[in-house]
Amino acid sequence: MAIGVFGLTVGLALGGVVLLGALGFVLQRTVDTEAFRTADAVALLAAEDALPDPLPVAGGQVRVQVIDAQGRIRAASIDADRLVPMVRPQRLDPGRRQRLEVPAERVGLAGPVRVVTVPAGTAADPLTVLVARSMADVRHSTHVVRTILLVAFPLLVAVLAAVAWRVVGATLRPVEALRRGAEEITGRAGTGRLPVPASADEIHRLAVTLNGMLDRLESARVRQRAFVSDAAHELRSPLTNIRTELEVAQRLADRTDWTAVTGNLLADTERLSRLVDDLLLLARLDEAPQARGSGPVELGGLLTEVAARCPSPPVSVAPATGPLWTTGNADELRRVLANLVDNAVRHARGSVLLAAEAHAEVGTGGVTYHLVTVTDDGPGIPAADRERVFGRFTRLDDGRARDDGGAGLGLAIVRELVRRAGGSIALTDAEGQSSGLRVCLLLPALPAEDGTDLR
């Protein structure tokens, strides 16, 4: 605020100085113009050899003299000196129009005095017309304006400072309210919102945006707390099993079947390792939501590669009509299919079928998709739970009873990776079967010729 008032004061002061300078310049030019007009009229009379005596002038603040080359006065106005020129001959430049300042006592006018010179006469008899005008009125006008500015300037600065103080204060009052609200939110636990001013201005939009940010931060904090709690719970189970096995083995001493203990410990360690890997992957996906290292991937070959890793129960791949290319990270898409196949194999009663086909659906921006399906003949998932199973650490009762070491992160990882690839995932009933689950993946289609060129 003080800096603004200081800048305003400096600006007004500079403006006053410029105003005074401009006013003095304009008034002086006006005096010179009138003096030259009078001198030109007298010079015209001199050229016609019709100089009257005395020379006629208008007003009592003007003196006129006509002098020859020797400095002798040929004619003068009624109030002008007829013996002494108003300007010393040494200062005159014959043949040129001049503007000169002379002492007031030399002319007999209230000072300062402005004298203009205009050449006149003929080549044989050169003359010079001198016209003197008093600058007292100009000085008086400038003095009056300067006095008014000196009196009005402090009052104007004080009024503007008061207005600026009120305006800035009214403008910053919502900002101060936001600051106090932010301080209260920081100083207490739980959620909170910033006060939103009633005015529909930039401060209002800022408050709305900040409240939206606080809501997102609170949601992220709640998700993070739930994630940490669930992760701690899931990590506790294998660690408890490992500790129990070791304590039992320690108490039994020589009667311990170390082969069985080792097998149990390895199983729990593998489960713990898978859980840690899944947690790290989810953390990386949350940190970098955009996929890296995208390239063309042929879905038929990827399905065959994933199916070959699961010999029992049999995982078959339906033949495709031709190469189906998509764009994405090959390792991430392989992880998606591997998670889906592992989940289907655990729940299937007989077999699992993988298929990929061109899909006619066109999304936003004219993007076409390929459809990849993973179908099993297991118990399936109720329609009411098909969205819930994509949550982290979510396991249905049936899956929890049958799942061997699963932590409920597989489908959550699948959805995140599919979203990074620009696709979508949905669960439906298996077609043509009394039971079973069909997982449908829609992945962006890449023309076969583009995939061939980029491979």
N, C-alpha and C positions, 0 to 999 in steps of 0.2 A: 504494500500500500504506500509506504513512504517513498519507495523508488518511483512509483507511478506519479505521485504528487510532485516529486522533484523533477522528473522528466517533463511533466506538464508545465511547471514553473519555468524551466529552461526554454521550453518551446514558446511559451507566451512572451518571455523576455526577448527572445530572438525575433519573434513576430513584431513586437513593439519597436525594436530597433530598425527593422526593415521598413516598417510603416513610416517612422520618422524620416528615414533616408529617402524613401520614395516621395513623401509629401514635400520635403525640401527640394528635391530634384524637379518635381513637376511645377512647383511654384516658381522656381528660378527659371525654368524653361519658358513659362508663361511671361515672366518679366522680360526675358530676352526677346521673345517673339514680338511683344508689343513695342519694345524699343527699336527693333529692326524695322518694324512696319513704319514707325515714325521716321526713322532715318532714311528709308527708301523713298518716302514721300518728299522729304526735303532734298534728297539727291536728285530726284526727278525735276524739282524746281530749279536746282542749280544747273542741271544740264540744259535747261531751257533759258538760262540766264534771267530767271524771274524770281529771285529770292526776295521776299518781303523783309522789311525791317520794322519792328522785330519779327522774328519767326513765330508763327502761330503754333501753340502746343495746347494739349488738353490736360488739365489737372495741374495741381501745384507741386507735384512730386517729380516733375520732368524738367530737365535742362537740356537745351540744344545749342550747339556751336558749329559753325562751318569755318574751317581754317584752311589756309593755303599751305604750299610746300615749305614756306619759311616759318610756319607756326603762327602767322598773324590771323586774327579773327576777322573774317569777312562779314559774318552775320551771326546773330545770337537771339535766343528767346528773351522775353522781357525780364526774366529773373536770372538769366545767366550772366557770368562775368564777361565783359567786353575787352578785357586787357590780358587776362591770364587764361590760357587753354586749360580745359579740365584734365587733359592728359599731357604729360610732358612729351615733346616731339620725339625724344629719343626712344620712347616706348611704342611709337606708331610704326606700322609696317605699311607703307603706301601701296595701294592696289589690293589690299586684302581686307576682308571683314574680320573684325576682332571682337573678343569679349574680354573686358578688363575690370579689375577691382581697383578703386581709387579711394583715398581717404575722404571721409565725409566733409571735413573742413575745407577741402580744396574746391568742393562743388557747392557747398552751402545747403546740403540736405542732411536729413537724419540718416545716420549710417546703419549698416554699410551701404555703399553706393556701387551700382553696376553700370558700366559704360560700354556701349557698343560703337564700333566705328564702321563706316561704309564709305568706300571711295566714290567721288563724284567729280563734276567738272569735265574738262576736256583734256586732251593730251598736252595742249599748249599751256593750259592753266589748270593743273590738277588740284582738286580740293578734297577735303575729308570731312564728313559729317559725323559729329560726336553727339550721342544721345545718352544722357545719364538718368537713371531711375533709382529711386531709393528702395532699398531692400528691407526697410523697417517693417512694412506690413508682412513681408514673408517671415521675418524673424519673429514678429509677434504671433503669427498664426502657428508657427512651429513651436513656440514657447507654450502657447495655450494647449496644443495637442500633447506636448510632453508633460505638462502639469496634470492634464486629465488622465493620461496613462499612468503616471506615478501614483495618483490618488486611487484610480480604479483598479490598478493591477493587483495590489494586495487583497482588496475586497473580492475581486474576481477569483483569485487563487483560493481564498478561504471558502468561497461559495462552491467552487468546483471540487475542492478537497472534501467538503462536507457531503456534497452529492455523491462523489466517488466512494466515500466511506459508506454511505447508506446503500448504494447500489452494489458495491463489492460485498458488503456484509450480508445483504439479502441474497446475493448469488452464492456466497460461500456457506451460508447457514445450512443448506442441505448437505453440503460436503462435510461440515463439522458433525452433523447428525450421523452421516455414514461412518465417520471416524469413530465416534462414540459407540455406535452399534458394533463396529468391527472390534473395538477394544473389549466390549462386553462379551462378544462371542468368543474372543480369544481367552478371556479370563474365566470362563466357566465351561464345564463339560456339557456335552450334548449338542443338539442341533440349535440353530438360531438363524434369524433372517435380519437383513439390514432394513432400516426404514425407507420406504419408497415415497419420495415427495409427490405432492398432488399435481404439480406442474408437468406438462408433457414436453419436457425439454431434454437436453443432453444428460443432465444429472438424473432425471427419471429413468432414461434408458440405461445409464450406467448402473443405477441401483438394481434394475431388473436383471441386467446381465450378471452383476455380482451375485445376486440371489440365486440365479440359475447355476452359476459356478459353485456356490456353496452347496446347493442341492446335489450337484454331481460329485463334489468332494465327499459329502456325507454318504452318498450311495457307494462311492468307491471305498470309503472307510468301513462301512458296514460289510461290504463284500469281502474286504481284506480281513476284517476281524473274523467273519464266518469261515473264510478260507483257512486262516491260521488255526482256528479252533478245530475245524474238520481235519486239517493236515496233522495237527498234534494228536488228535484221536486216532487217526489211521496209523500214524507212526508208533503210537503206544502199543498197539496190538502185536506186531511182530517183535518189538523189543521186549514186551512182556513174555512172549512165548520163548524167546531166546534166553531170557533170564531164568525162566522156570526150568527149562531143560538143563541149563548149567547148574542150578541149585540142586535139582534132583540127582544129576550125575555126581555132584560133589558129595552128597549125603550117602549115596549108594556105594560110592568108592569102587571097590573091585567088582561088585556085582553089576556095574553099569555096562550096558551094551553100547559101546562107543560107536559102532557102525550105525546103529539106529539113531543115536544122538546126533552123529555127524550129518546123517541124511536130513533129520528134522531141522538142524541148524542151517544147512545149506538151503533148504526150502524157504525158511523164514528170511534168510539173507537175500535170496533171489526176489522174494516178494517185496522186501524193504528196498532193494535196489530199483525194482520196477517202479515202485511208488515214488522214490526220490527222482528218478528220471522223468516221470510224468509231471511231478510238481515243478521241476526246473523248466520243462517244456512249456507248461502253462504260464510260468512267470515270464519266459522269453516272448511268448505270444502276446501277453498283456503289455509288455514293454515296447514291442515292435509289431503293431497290428498289420503293417504292410509286408507282403511277401517279398523275399529277396531271391535273386538268382532264378527268375522265371524263364522258362523256355518251352519249346514244343515237346509234348509228351504223347506217345501213342498208347491209347487206352487198352487196346486188345493185347498188346505185348505185356503191359503192366499187369493186367488181370491174370494172364497165364503165369507170369513170374510169381505173383502172390499165391495163386492156387497151388503151385508146385511145392510150397513150403508146408502144406497141410495134407498129408496123405490119408489121414483117418479122422473122422469119417470122410468119404470121398467128396472132394470139392471139384466140381466140374465147371467148365467155362463154355458158354454158348458161343458158337462161331459167329463172328460179325460179318456183315456183307462186304466190308472193306476196311481200310485203315481209318481209324477215328482219332483225329488229333485234337488235343486241347493245349492250353497254355497254362503253365504253373511250375511250381518247384517239384521235380520228380521225387525227391526224397519225402516231401510232405504228402504228396498224393499216394506214395507207396505206404506211408504210415497210416493214412486214412483207410485204405483198402485192407491193410493188415489188421487194424483194430476191428473193422467191421467183420472180417472173415473169422478172426479169433472169437468174437462175440457170437457169431452164428454157429460156429463149430461147437462151442460150449453148450448151446441150447438146442442144437438140432438132434432129431431122433434118427434120421437116416442120412440125408445128404444136404449139401449146400450148392446152390447154383449161382454163378456169376455171369452177368451179361452186360453188354454195352451196345448201344444203338444210337443212330442219329435221331434227334428229337426235333419236332417241328415248332416247338415253343420259341417265341421271340420275346426277349425282355426289353427293358428300357435301352434306348440307344441302338436298337436294331441288332442286339447280340443274340445269336442262336446258340443252342446248347446241345450237348450230348447227354444221353440218359444212361447211367450206370446203375445196375440193380444188384443187390445181394439178397438172395431168398433162401430161407431155411424152413424146415417143417417142424420146428419146435412149438412150444406152447404159445408163442407170440406175446404181445404187450397190449393190454387194454387201451382202447382209444383215449380214455381220460388221462392216461399216464404217458402218452407218446411225446408230449412236449416236456414233461417233467424229467424224463430220463436223460435229457441233454444237460441238466444241471450238474454242477461239480459235486462229487461225493454222493450222488444220488444212486441208490440201488433199490429195486423193488424187492419185496419179501421173497418172492420165488427166486429171483436172481441172487439175493443175498444168501439163500440156503444152498444154492447149487454152485455159485461162483467159487472157484478155487483161487482165493487170494486176490480177487478183484477189489479195487478201491472206489469204483464208481466214477473214474475219470476218463475212461475210454471214449464214450460218446461226447463228452465235453470237449476233449481234444479234437475229435473228428469235426465237430461243428466249427470250432475256431479255425482249423486248417482249411475246411471247405469255404468258409467265408473269406479267408485270405486269398483263395484261388478264384474268387468271384462267382462262386456257385452257391447252391442251396441243398439242403438235405431234408427228407421227410420220411416218416414211417407209415406203412400201410399194411393191410392184410395180404397174405400170399394169395395170388390168383390161382384158382383151380385146385385149392387144397382146403381141407376141413379146418386146419390150423396152420400156424406158421406166421412168419414176419417177412415183409419185403421192405428193404431199405432202398430208397430212390435218391440217387445223386444227380443233380443237374450241374454239369461243368461247361464253361464257355467253349464253344466249338471253334476250331481253327481249321480252315480249308485244307484238304489233303495235300494240295500242291504246295501250300505254304509250309506245311510241316515237312514235306519232302525236301524242300529247298533248305530249311533250317536245320535239318537233322545232321 
